[in-house]
């Protein structure tokens, strides 16, 4: 025995405060299953995207993320298979404005997005806050592949 408890090592969900920009409660980000990586987000209106077009879709909410985290609107599999792709600009922890889904139609067909449909999934990820420096001292050389002789 002595293994993981009955919850199989799952963590409690992180509480993220929503900022209201007019989204209805039934269209708040929603995870269908407790272990889903992303929470579905919804189309606020009907939209037609011709081949090669990009749409910036306001989602009606913002979020308050703690430092060290970023949010992304990922595509849903059912959309990506049709050639509708969500671009992935990060939602930074300090951003308090409305979140948008940026959707590209990379297919050769005109695509319809209908009001209330699930248009993407909000995924929150930890990020490394980098401190960019010009000199690391002797920690690392400039060699490339195979430079360690192994």
Helices and strands as residue ranges (DSSP letters): E 17-20, G 25-27, E 39-42, E 47-49, E 54-58, E 61-64, E 69-74, H 77-80, E 84-86, E 100-105, E 111-113, E 118-126, G 137-139
